[in-house]
C-alpha cells in the first residue's frame, strides 16, 4: 500500500485519494539514470531542458542525459519538470500498480518485463515508497541485465549495416553498368530506326523509277533483317529497363533498411554509454556506503578473505575494487569444476572467511559443490540471487551484521 499523505501535489489520475507516490527527486539513486534514459525519449529530454530555460546548443544527448540525472536527489526546476512529464506519461497507465501489495505488483512487473512493454511498470516500481530492498534489487537487476545484451546486438547491427552497405555499393555499380548498356542500346536502336527510314525511302524511290511497286518478296533482305533486329533490340531494352527498375526498387529498400539500422545502432550506442555511466554511479555509491570504521557494524569484515565463485568474468575487476577498497581481500573462482577446478575451489574455500556464490550464473553441480565444501570446512556460504555489485554488497553487509 502506498504511503498516506495530504500533499496535494502528488495526486495523480487513477490513484486513490489520500495516497502518494515518490516524486522524481525522491526515488532511489539506482533508479535515476535508467528512469531518465529509458522512460524519457531524447526529444522529451531536450524539451525539459529547454523549458527549464537552459541552453541545449552544442550539447550531446549524453550531456543532456547527465544534466537531467544530476538534477535528481533534490527538488528543483529540472526535477519538477521531469516529474511532471513522467506523471503525464505513465500515471494513467500504471497508477493502479502503486496500490497493489508488493507480491502482486512484482508478479505484474515480471509479466510486463517478459512482454517487453515494461516502462510504465518500471516507473511504478521506482515511484513506490514501500518497495522492499529485495523488490528494488529484482527490478534494478532486470533493467541492468537487459542493458548487457545491447553490446552483442550492437555488434550484430554493425555487421548487418556493413553487409547492407556492401550490397548497396554492389547494386549501385550494377545499376550504373545496366544504365550505360541501356543508353548504348537506345542509341543503337535510334541508328537502326534511321537506317530503316532511309531504306524505306530508297525503296520508294526505286519503285517510282520502275513504274510499279516492288513485291514484298522482292524487298531487300537487309530491310527485313533490319526490322527484325529493331524488334529484338526493343525487347532487349524493355527487359533491361525492367531489370534496372527492379534493382532501383531494391536499392531504395536497402537504403531504408540501412537508415533504420543506423538509427537503431545510434540508440544502442547511447544506451551502452548510459549503462556504463549507471554502472559507475552504482559502483561509486556502493563504495561510498562500503567504507567502514570502528563504529560500523560490518567493521570486522576488514582484512577478511572473500571468495566469489562464478559470476561474470568481466565483473571481477569491479568485485576486486569494491572489496579491496573496503579493506578485504578477494579470491575469485570462475566456477568451472572440470579438470583441477574442484581442487582449486576447495583450496581457495579453505583460505576464505566468506564465500559468495551467485546461483544465476553457476551450474547446479557447482552450487551443490560449494555448499558441500562449506559444510565440510565449516565456512559461511551465501548463495546470491544474481552476480550484481548490489547483491555482493548486501551479502557482505548482512555477514557483518
C-alpha positions as CSV (number, residue, x, y, z in Angstrom):
1,X,0.0,0.0,0.0
2,X,1.3,3.5,-0.9
3,X,2.3,5.9,1.9
4,X,-0.6,8.1,3.1
5,X,-0.2,11.9,2.8
6,X,-2.1,15.1,2.4
7,X,0.3,16.5,-0.2
8,X,-2.0,17.7,-3.0
9,X,0.9,18.0,-5.5
10,X,1.2,14.2,-5.5
11,X,-2.4,13.5,-6.7
12,X,-2.4,11.5,-10.0
13,X,-5.2,10.3,-12.1
14,X,-6.3,6.7,-11.2
15,X,-4.5,6.9,-7.8
16,X,-6.8,6.7,-4.8
17,X,-7.1,10.0,-3.0
18,X,-5.0,10.1,0.2
19,X,-2.1,8.1,-1.1
20,X,1.0,9.4,-2.7
21,X,3.9,8.2,-4.8
22,X,7.5,9.2,-4.7
23,X,8.4,12.2,-6.7
24,X,11.3,12.0,-9.2
25,X,13.7,13.7,-6.8
26,X,12.7,11.2,-4.1
27,X,13.3,7.9,-6.0
28,X,16.2,5.6,-5.1
29,X,19.6,6.6,-6.6
30,X,19.9,3.3,-8.5
31,X,16.7,4.2,-10.5
32,X,17.6,7.7,-11.5
33,X,19.8,7.0,-14.5
34,X,17.6,4.3,-16.1
35,X,14.4,6.3,-15.4
36,X,15.7,9.3,-17.4
37,X,17.4,7.3,-20.1
38,X,14.5,4.8,-20.7
39,X,11.3,6.5,-19.7
40,X,12.0,9.8,-21.4
41,X,12.7,9.9,-25.2
42,X,15.6,12.0,-26.4
43,X,13.1,14.7,-27.7
44,X,11.4,14.8,-24.3
45,X,14.7,15.3,-22.5
46,X,15.6,18.2,-24.8
47,X,12.2,19.7,-24.3
48,X,12.5,19.5,-20.5
49,X,15.9,21.3,-20.6
50,X,14.6,24.0,-22.9
51,X,11.5,24.7,-20.8
52,X,13.8,25.0,-17.8
53,X,15.5,27.9,-19.6
54,X,18.8,26.0,-20.0
55,X,20.7,26.0,-23.3
56,X,20.9,22.8,-25.4
57,X,23.0,24.1,-28.3
58,X,26.2,22.1,-28.8
59,X,25.1,19.6,-26.1
60,X,25.3,15.9,-27.0
61,X,22.4,13.5,-26.0
62,X,24.7,12.2,-23.2
63,X,25.4,15.8,-21.9
64,X,21.6,16.3,-21.7
65,X,21.1,12.9,-20.0
66,X,23.8,13.7,-17.4
67,X,22.3,17.1,-16.7
68,X,18.9,15.6,-16.0
69,X,20.2,12.8,-13.9
70,X,22.3,15.3,-11.9
71,X,19.1,17.2,-11.1
72,X,17.7,14.2,-9.2
73,X,18.0,14.0,-5.4
74,X,16.6,17.4,-4.7
75,X,13.5,19.4,-5.8
76,X,14.5,22.0,-8.4
77,X,13.2,23.4,-11.7
78,X,14.6,20.4,-13.8
79,X,13.5,17.6,-11.4
80,X,10.0,19.1,-11.1
81,X,9.6,19.2,-14.9
82,X,10.9,15.7,-15.2
83,X,8.4,14.5,-12.6
84,X,5.6,16.3,-14.4
85,X,6.4,14.6,-17.8
86,X,6.8,11.2,-16.2
87,X,3.5,11.5,-14.4
88,X,1.7,12.6,-17.6
89,X,3.1,9.7,-19.5
90,X,2.6,6.8,-17.0
91,X,0.3,7.7,-14.1
92,X,-2.9,6.8,-16.0
93,X,-1.5,3.5,-17.3
94,X,0.4,2.4,-14.2
95,X,-1.1,4.4,-11.3
96,X,-3.1,1.4,-10.2
97,X,0.1,-0.6,-9.7
98,X,1.0,1.7,-6.8
99,X,-2.0,0.4,-4.9
100,X,-1.1,-3.3,-5.2
101,X,0.6,-5.2,-2.5
102,X,4.3,-5.9,-3.2
103,X,3.8,-9.6,-4.2
104,X,1.0,-8.8,-6.6
105,X,3.0,-5.8,-8.0
106,X,6.2,-7.9,-8.6
107,X,4.2,-10.6,-10.4
108,X,2.7,-7.8,-12.7
109,X,6.2,-6.4,-13.1
110,X,7.6,-9.8,-14.3
111,X,4.8,-10.2,-16.8
112,X,5.4,-6.7,-18.2
113,X,9.2,-7.3,-18.4
114,X,8.7,-10.6,-20.2
115,X,6.4,-9.0,-22.7
116,X,8.9,-6.1,-23.4
117,X,6.3,-3.4,-22.5
118,X,7.6,-2.6,-19.0
119,X,8.4,1.1,-18.9
120,X,5.1,2.1,-17.1
121,X,5.7,-0.7,-14.6
122,X,9.3,0.4,-14.1
123,X,8.0,3.9,-13.4
124,X,5.6,2.5,-10.9
125,X,8.4,0.4,-9.2
126,X,10.6,3.5,-8.8
127,X,7.7,5.6,-7.6
128,X,6.6,3.1,-4.8
129,X,7.7,4.3,-1.4
130,X,7.0,0.9,0.1
131,X,9.1,-1.3,-2.3
132,X,11.4,-3.5,-0.2
133,X,15.2,-3.7,-0.9
134,X,14.6,-7.2,-2.4
135,X,12.0,-5.8,-4.7
136,X,14.2,-2.9,-5.7
137,X,17.1,-5.4,-6.4
138,X,14.9,-7.6,-8.6
139,X,13.6,-4.6,-10.7
140,X,17.1,-3.0,-10.9
141,X,18.7,-6.3,-11.7
142,X,16.3,-7.0,-14.6
143,X,16.8,-3.5,-16.1
144,X,20.6,-3.7,-15.5
145,X,21.0,-7.1,-17.2
146,X,18.8,-6.1,-20.2
147,X,21.4,-3.4,-21.0
148,X,24.2,-6.0,-21.2
149,X,22.5,-7.5,-24.2
150,X,23.0,-4.3,-26.2
151,X,26.7,-5.0,-26.8
152,X,26.1,-8.2,-28.8
153,X,23.1,-6.7,-30.6
154,X,25.2,-3.6,-31.5
155,X,27.9,-5.9,-32.9
156,X,25.4,-7.8,-35.0
157,X,23.8,-4.5,-36.2
158,X,27.2,-3.2,-37.2
159,X,27.9,-6.4,-39.2
160,X,24.4,-6.1,-40.8
161,X,24.9,-2.5,-41.7
162,X,28.3,-3.3,-43.2
163,X,26.8,-6.1,-45.3
164,X,24.0,-3.9,-46.5
165,X,26.4,-1.1,-47.4
166,X,28.4,-3.6,-49.5
167,X,25.2,-4.8,-51.1
168,X,24.2,-1.2,-51.8
169,X,27.5,-0.5,-53.4
170,X,27.4,-3.6,-55.5
171,X,23.9,-2.9,-56.7
172,X,24.7,0.7,-57.4
173,X,27.6,-0.4,-59.6
174,X,25.4,-2.9,-61.3
175,X,22.8,-0.2,-61.9
176,X,25.4,2.1,-63.4
177,X,26.5,-0.7,-65.8
178,X,23.0,-1.5,-66.8
179,X,22.2,2.2,-67.3
180,X,25.2,2.5,-69.6
181,X,24.1,-0.6,-71.5
182,X,20.5,0.8,-71.9
183,X,21.9,4.1,-73.3
184,X,24.1,2.2,-75.7
185,X,21.1,0.0,-76.8
186,X,18.9,3.0,-77.2
187,X,21.5,4.8,-79.3
188,X,21.9,1.7,-81.5
189,X,18.1,1.4,-81.8
190,X,17.9,5.0,-82.9
191,X,20.6,4.3,-85.5
192,X,18.8,1.3,-86.8
193,X,15.5,3.1,-87.0
194,X,17.2,5.9,-89.0
195,X,18.6,3.2,-91.3
196,X,15.2,1.7,-91.6
197,X,13.7,5.0,-92.7
198,X,16.5,5.6,-95.2
199,X,16.0,2.1,-96.7
200,X,12.2,2.7,-97.0
201,X,12.8,6.0,-98.7
202,X,15.3,4.4,-101.1
203,X,12.8,1.5,-101.8
204,X,10.0,4.0,-102.5
205,X,12.2,5.9,-105.0
206,X,13.2,2.7,-106.7
207,X,9.6,1.7,-107.1
208,X,8.7,5.0,-108.7
209,X,11.6,4.8,-111.1
210,X,10.4,1.3,-112.2
211,X,6.8,2.5,-112.5
212,X,5.4,-0.2,-110.3
213,X,5.5,-1.2,-106.6
214,X,8.0,-3.8,-105.7
215,X,6.5,-7.0,-104.3
216,X,7.1,-7.8,-100.7
217,X,9.1,-10.9,-101.6
218,X,11.5,-8.8,-103.7
219,X,12.2,-6.4,-100.8
220,X,15.9,-6.2,-99.9
221,X,16.9,-8.8,-97.4
222,X,18.7,-6.1,-95.4
223,X,15.5,-4.2,-94.8
224,X,13.7,-7.3,-93.5
225,X,16.6,-8.2,-91.3
226,X,16.9,-4.6,-90.0
227,X,13.2,-4.6,-88.9
228,X,13.6,-7.9,-87.1
229,X,16.8,-6.5,-85.4
230,X,14.9,-3.4,-84.3
231,X,12.1,-5.6,-82.7
232,X,14.7,-7.8,-81.0
233,X,16.6,-4.8,-79.7
234,X,13.4,-3.2,-78.4
235,X,12.6,-6.3,-76.5
236,X,16.1,-6.4,-75.0
237,X,15.8,-2.7,-74.0
238,X,12.4,-3.4,-72.3
239,X,13.9,-6.4,-70.4
240,X,16.9,-4.4,-69.3
241,X,14.6,-1.4,-68.3
242,X,12.5,-3.7,-66.1
243,X,15.6,-5.2,-64.6
244,X,17.0,-1.7,-63.8
245,X,13.7,-0.6,-62.3
246,X,13.7,-3.8,-60.1
247,X,17.3,-3.1,-59.0
248,X,16.4,0.6,-58.3
249,X,13.5,-0.5,-56.1
250,X,15.8,-3.0,-54.3
251,X,18.3,-0.2,-53.8
252,X,15.6,2.0,-52.2
253,X,14.6,-0.8,-49.9
254,X,18.2,-1.3,-48.9
255,X,18.7,2.4,-48.2
256,X,15.6,2.4,-46.0
257,X,16.9,-0.7,-44.1
258,X,20.3,1.0,-43.8
259,X,18.7,4.1,-42.3
260,X,16.7,2.1,-39.8
261,X,19.7,0.1,-38.7
262,X,21.8,3.2,-38.4
263,X,19.2,4.7,-36.1
264,X,19.0,1.5,-34.1
265,X,22.8,1.5,-33.8
266,X,22.8,5.1,-32.6
267,X,20.2,4.3,-30.0
268,X,22.2,1.3,-28.8
269,X,25.4,3.3,-28.6
270,X,23.6,5.8,-26.4
271,X,22.1,3.0,-24.3
272,X,25.6,1.5,-23.9
273,X,27.1,4.8,-22.7
274,X,24.2,5.2,-20.3
275,X,24.7,1.7,-19.0
276,X,28.4,2.2,-18.3
277,X,27.6,5.6,-16.7
278,X,25.0,4.0,-14.5
279,X,27.3,1.1,-13.5
280,X,30.0,3.5,-12.5
281,X,27.5,5.5,-10.4
282,X,26.2,2.4,-8.8
283,X,29.8,1.2,-8.0
284,X,30.7,4.6,-6.6
285,X,27.6,4.6,-4.4
286,X,28.3,1.1,-3.1
287,X,32.0,2.0,-2.4
288,X,30.8,5.1,-0.6
289,X,28.5,3.0,1.5
290,X,31.1,0.3,2.0
291,X,33.8,2.4,3.8
292,X,33.8,1.1,7.4
293,X,35.0,2.5,10.7
294,X,35.2,1.0,14.3
295,X,31.6,2.2,14.8
296,X,30.4,0.4,11.6
297,X,28.5,-2.9,12.3
298,X,30.4,-4.5,9.5
299,X,33.8,-3.3,10.6
300,X,35.0,-6.9,11.3
301,X,34.8,-7.5,7.5
302,X,38.1,-5.7,7.1
303,X,41.0,-7.8,6.2
304,X,38.8,-10.8,5.6
305,X,39.3,-13.0,2.6
306,X,36.2,-13.1,0.4
307,X,35.8,-15.9,-2.2
308,X,33.4,-15.3,-5.1
309,X,32.6,-18.4,-7.1
310,X,31.3,-17.9,-10.6
311,X,29.7,-14.6,-11.8
312,X,30.7,-12.9,-15.0
313,X,34.4,-12.7,-15.6
314,X,34.3,-9.1,-16.6
315,X,32.8,-8.2,-13.2
316,X,36.0,-9.5,-11.4
317,X,37.6,-6.1,-11.6
318,X,34.6,-4.4,-10.1
319,X,34.4,-7.0,-7.3
320,X,38.1,-6.6,-6.5
321,X,37.8,-2.8,-6.5
322,X,34.8,-2.8,-4.1
323,X,36.2,-5.4,-1.7
324,X,39.8,-4.2,-1.6
325,X,38.8,-0.5,-1.2
326,X,36.6,-1.8,1.7
327,X,39.6,-3.4,3.3
328,X,39.0,-7.0,2.3
329,X,40.9,-9.5,0.1
330,X,39.3,-11.0,-2.9
331,X,39.7,-14.5,-4.3
332,X,37.9,-15.3,-7.5
333,X,37.0,-18.7,-8.9
334,X,35.2,-19.0,-12.3
335,X,33.0,-21.9,-11.1
336,X,34.4,-24.5,-13.6
337,X,34.5,-27.9,-11.9
338,X,36.3,-29.9,-14.7
339,X,40.0,-30.7,-14.6
340,X,41.6,-29.3,-11.5
341,X,38.7,-26.9,-10.9
342,X,37.3,-28.8,-7.9
343,X,40.7,-29.0,-6.1
344,X,41.4,-25.3,-6.8
345,X,37.9,-24.4,-5.4
346,X,38.4,-26.4,-2.2
347,X,41.9,-24.9,-1.7
348,X,40.5,-21.3,-2.1
349,X,37.5,-22.1,0.1
350,X,39.7,-23.3,3.0
351,X,41.6,-20.0,3.0
352,X,38.4,-17.8,2.7
353,X,36.5,-16.3,5.5
354,X,33.3,-15.7,3.5
355,X,32.1,-17.5,0.3
356,X,29.7,-15.9,-2.1
357,X,28.1,-17.9,-4.9
358,X,25.7,-16.3,-7.5
359,X,23.2,-19.1,-8.5
360,X,22.1,-17.5,-11.8
361,X,25.4,-18.0,-13.5
362,X,26.7,-21.2,-11.9
363,X,25.7,-24.8,-12.8
364,X,23.6,-26.8,-10.3
365,X,26.6,-29.1,-9.8
366,X,28.9,-26.1,-9.0
367,X,26.4,-24.6,-6.5
368,X,26.0,-28.0,-4.8
369,X,29.7,-28.5,-4.6
370,X,30.2,-25.0,-3.0
371,X,27.5,-25.8,-0.3
372,X,29.0,-29.2,0.5
373,X,32.5,-27.8,0.8
374,X,31.2,-25.0,3.0
375,X,29.7,-27.6,5.4
376,X,32.8,-29.7,5.2
377,X,35.1,-26.9,6.2
378,X,32.6,-25.0,8.3
379,X,32.7,-21.9,6.2
380,X,29.8,-19.4,5.8
381,X,28.4,-19.7,2.3
382,X,26.0,-17.2,0.9
383,X,24.0,-18.2,-2.2
384,X,23.2,-14.9,-4.1
385,X,20.3,-14.5,-6.5
386,X,22.5,-12.8,-9.1
387,X,26.1,-11.5,-9.6
388,X,25.4,-7.8,-9.3
389,X,27.5,-5.5,-7.1
390,X,24.4,-4.7,-5.1
391,X,23.9,-8.4,-4.3
392,X,27.5,-8.8,-3.2
393,X,27.4,-5.7,-1.1
394,X,24.2,-6.7,0.6
395,X,25.6,-10.2,1.4
396,X,28.8,-8.7,2.9
397,X,26.8,-6.2,5.0
398,X,24.5,-9.0,6.2
399,X,27.6,-11.0,7.2
400,X,28.9,-8.0,9.1
401,X,25.7,-7.7,11.0
